Amino acid sequence: MPLLNTRKGERKVKVTFANGLLFVESDGGKPQAFPLEWFPKLLNATDEEREDWSQTDKGIRFNKLDTDVML
């Protein structure tokens, strides 16, 4: 499962997909679930497109899909 450290090393995020949901879990935090129906590009994306993401100050950016999930 992908993990990302920001340059400052302050936050870590785990992003997973299961049962039509996007799960985002911060280091030591509880997971948040989002229905993929809210993000049609993610719903129809390939695994490769979903795995190409980066953490931003406000959430997750799916680079190949040009889609942001604000947290």
PyMOL commands that place a pseudoatom at each C-alpha (Angstrom):
pseudoatom trace, name=CA, resn=MET, resi=1, chain=A, elem=C, hetatm=0, pos=[0.000, 0.000, 0.000]
pseudoatom trace, name=CA, resn=PRO, resi=2, chain=A, elem=C, hetatm=0, pos=[1.345, 3.409, -0.883]
pseudoatom trace, name=CA, resn=LEU, resi=3, chain=A, elem=C, hetatm=0, pos=[2.724, 5.610, 1.855]
pseudoatom trace, name=CA, resn=LEU, resi=4, chain=A, elem=C, hetatm=0, pos=[3.882, 9.152, 1.403]
pseudoatom trace, name=CA, resn=ASN, resi=5, chain=A, elem=C, hetatm=0, pos=[6.043, 11.364, 3.560]
pseudoatom trace, name=CA, resn=THR, resi=6, chain=A, elem=C, hetatm=0, pos=[5.941, 15.078, 2.982]
pseudoatom trace, name=CA, resn=ARG, resi=7, chain=A, elem=C, hetatm=0, pos=[9.266, 16.818, 2.663]
pseudoatom trace, name=CA, resn=LYS, resi=8, chain=A, elem=C, hetatm=0, pos=[8.918, 18.077, 6.184]
pseudoatom trace, name=CA, resn=GLY, resi=9, chain=A, elem=C, hetatm=0, pos=[8.194, 14.554, 7.391]
pseudoatom trace, name=CA, resn=GLU, resi=10, chain=A, elem=C, hetatm=0, pos=[5.207, 15.830, 9.332]
pseudoatom trace, name=CA, resn=ARG, resi=11, chain=A, elem=C, hetatm=0, pos=[2.434, 13.727, 7.835]
pseudoatom trace, name=CA, resn=LYS, resi=12, chain=A, elem=C, hetatm=0, pos=[2.053, 10.265, 6.435]
pseudoatom trace, name=CA, resn=VAL, resi=13, chain=A, elem=C, hetatm=0, pos=[-1.004, 9.118, 4.556]
pseudoatom trace, name=CA, resn=LYS, resi=14, chain=A, elem=C, hetatm=0, pos=[-2.180, 5.696, 3.432]
pseudoatom trace, name=CA, resn=VAL, resi=15, chain=A, elem=C, hetatm=0, pos=[-4.556, 5.543, 0.460]
pseudoatom trace, name=CA, resn=THR, resi=16, chain=A, elem=C, hetatm=0, pos=[-6.502, 2.376, -0.381]
pseudoatom trace, name=CA, resn=PHE, resi=17, chain=A, elem=C, hetatm=0, pos=[-9.515, 1.403, -2.440]
pseudoatom trace, name=CA, resn=ALA, resi=18, chain=A, elem=C, hetatm=0, pos=[-12.091, -1.294, -1.601]
pseudoatom trace, name=CA, resn=ASN, resi=19, chain=A, elem=C, hetatm=0, pos=[-15.773, -2.010, -2.212]
pseudoatom trace, name=CA, resn=GLY, resi=20, chain=A, elem=C, hetatm=0, pos=[-16.390, 1.193, -4.165]
pseudoatom trace, name=CA, resn=LEU, resi=21, chain=A, elem=C, hetatm=0, pos=[-14.760, 3.383, -1.515]
pseudoatom trace, name=CA, resn=LEU, resi=22, chain=A, elem=C, hetatm=0, pos=[-11.611, 5.478, -1.234]
pseudoatom trace, name=CA, resn=PHE, resi=23, chain=A, elem=C, hetatm=0, pos=[-9.994, 5.142, 2.204]
pseudoatom trace, name=CA, resn=VAL, resi=24, chain=A, elem=C, hetatm=0, pos=[-7.546, 7.783, 3.435]
pseudoatom trace, name=CA, resn=GLU, resi=25, chain=A, elem=C, hetatm=0, pos=[-5.791, 7.199, 6.739]
pseudoatom trace, name=CA, resn=SER, resi=26, chain=A, elem=C, hetatm=0, pos=[-3.346, 9.641, 8.266]
pseudoatom trace, name=CA, resn=ASP, resi=27, chain=A, elem=C, hetatm=0, pos=[-0.542, 8.412, 10.481]
pseudoatom trace, name=CA, resn=GLY, resi=28, chain=A, elem=C, hetatm=0, pos=[-2.132, 7.558, 13.809]
pseudoatom trace, name=CA, resn=GLY, resi=29, chain=A, elem=C, hetatm=0, pos=[-5.504, 8.861, 12.697]
pseudoatom trace, name=CA, resn=LYS, resi=30, chain=A, elem=C, hetatm=0, pos=[-8.737, 7.124, 11.946]
pseudoatom trace, name=CA, resn=PRO, resi=31, chain=A, elem=C, hetatm=0, pos=[-9.531, 6.283, 8.329]
pseudoatom trace, name=CA, resn=GLN, resi=32, chain=A, elem=C, hetatm=0, pos=[-11.876, 8.424, 6.309]
pseudoatom trace, name=CA, resn=ALA, resi=33, chain=A, elem=C, hetatm=0, pos=[-14.013, 6.768, 3.617]
pseudoatom trace, name=CA, resn=PHE, resi=34, chain=A, elem=C, hetatm=0, pos=[-15.310, 8.464, 0.492]
pseudoatom trace, name=CA, resn=PRO, resi=35, chain=A, elem=C, hetatm=0, pos=[-17.648, 6.863, -2.066]
pseudoatom trace, name=CA, resn=LEU, resi=36, chain=A, elem=C, hetatm=0, pos=[-15.968, 6.654, -5.449]
pseudoatom trace, name=CA, resn=GLU, resi=37, chain=A, elem=C, hetatm=0, pos=[-19.247, 7.854, -6.942]
pseudoatom trace, name=CA, resn=TRP, resi=38, chain=A, elem=C, hetatm=0, pos=[-18.255, 11.319, -5.690]
pseudoatom trace, name=CA, resn=PHE, resi=39, chain=A, elem=C, hetatm=0, pos=[-15.159, 11.151, -7.917]
pseudoatom trace, name=CA, resn=PRO, resi=40, chain=A, elem=C, hetatm=0, pos=[-16.114, 9.737, -11.334]
pseudoatom trace, name=CA, resn=LYS, resi=41, chain=A, elem=C, hetatm=0, pos=[-12.514, 9.902, -12.590]
pseudoatom trace, name=CA, resn=LEU, resi=42, chain=A, elem=C, hetatm=0, pos=[-11.392, 7.678, -9.692]
pseudoatom trace, name=CA, resn=LEU, resi=43, chain=A, elem=C, hetatm=0, pos=[-14.356, 5.352, -10.117]
pseudoatom trace, name=CA, resn=ASN, resi=44, chain=A, elem=C, hetatm=0, pos=[-13.390, 4.616, -13.730]
pseudoatom trace, name=CA, resn=ALA, resi=45, chain=A, elem=C, hetatm=0, pos=[-9.607, 4.767, -13.241]
pseudoatom trace, name=CA, resn=THR, resi=46, chain=A, elem=C, hetatm=0, pos=[-7.101, 1.970, -13.666]
pseudoatom trace, name=CA, resn=ASP, resi=47, chain=A, elem=C, hetatm=0, pos=[-5.005, 0.770, -10.733]
pseudoatom trace, name=CA, resn=GLU, resi=48, chain=A, elem=C, hetatm=0, pos=[-2.005, 2.523, -12.277]
pseudoatom trace, name=CA, resn=GLU, resi=49, chain=A, elem=C, hetatm=0, pos=[-3.872, 5.850, -12.390]
pseudoatom trace, name=CA, resn=ARG, resi=50, chain=A, elem=C, hetatm=0, pos=[-5.075, 5.446, -8.799]
pseudoatom trace, name=CA, resn=GLU, resi=51, chain=A, elem=C, hetatm=0, pos=[-1.578, 4.649, -7.528]
pseudoatom trace, name=CA, resn=ASP, resi=52, chain=A, elem=C, hetatm=0, pos=[-0.076, 7.856, -8.942]
pseudoatom trace, name=CA, resn=TRP, resi=53, chain=A, elem=C, hetatm=0, pos=[-0.969, 10.288, -6.162]
pseudoatom trace, name=CA, resn=SER, resi=54, chain=A, elem=C, hetatm=0, pos=[0.735, 12.804, -3.930]
pseudoatom trace, name=CA, resn=GLN, resi=55, chain=A, elem=C, hetatm=0, pos=[-0.143, 14.454, -0.673]
pseudoatom trace, name=CA, resn=THR, resi=56, chain=A, elem=C, hetatm=0, pos=[-0.842, 18.187, -0.716]
pseudoatom trace, name=CA, resn=ASP, resi=57, chain=A, elem=C, hetatm=0, pos=[-1.448, 20.699, 2.045]
pseudoatom trace, name=CA, resn=LYS, resi=58, chain=A, elem=C, hetatm=0, pos=[-5.200, 20.250, 1.616]
pseudoatom trace, name=CA, resn=GLY, resi=59, chain=A, elem=C, hetatm=0, pos=[-5.565, 16.603, 0.653]
pseudoatom trace, name=CA, resn=ILE, resi=60, chain=A, elem=C, hetatm=0, pos=[-4.625, 14.070, -2.004]
pseudoatom trace, name=CA, resn=ARG, resi=61, chain=A, elem=C, hetatm=0, pos=[-3.817, 14.820, -5.662]
pseudoatom trace, name=CA, resn=PHE, resi=62, chain=A, elem=C, hetatm=0, pos=[-4.253, 12.027, -8.201]
pseudoatom trace, name=CA, resn=ASN, resi=63, chain=A, elem=C, hetatm=0, pos=[-1.715, 13.205, -10.743]
pseudoatom trace, name=CA, resn=LYS, resi=64, chain=A, elem=C, hetatm=0, pos=[-2.613, 11.206, -13.858]
pseudoatom trace, name=CA, resn=LEU, resi=65, chain=A, elem=C, hetatm=0, pos=[-6.314, 11.921, -13.344]
pseudoatom trace, name=CA, resn=ASP, resi=66, chain=A, elem=C, hetatm=0, pos=[-5.989, 15.644, -12.579]
pseudoatom trace, name=CA, resn=THR, resi=67, chain=A, elem=C, hetatm=0, pos=[-8.260, 15.096, -9.555]
pseudoatom trace, name=CA, resn=ASP, resi=68, chain=A, elem=C, hetatm=0, pos=[-8.027, 16.355, -5.976]
pseudoatom trace, name=CA, resn=VAL, resi=69, chain=A, elem=C, hetatm=0, pos=[-9.613, 14.961, -2.819]
pseudoatom trace, name=CA, resn=MET, resi=70, chain=A, elem=C, hetatm=0, pos=[-9.738, 17.620, -0.126]
pseudoatom trace, name=CA, resn=LEU, resi=71, chain=A, elem=C, hetatm=0, pos=[-9.403, 16.405, 3.442]
for i in range(1, 71): cmd.bond("trace and resi %d" % i, "trace and resi %d" % (i + 1))
show_as sticks, trace
zoom trace
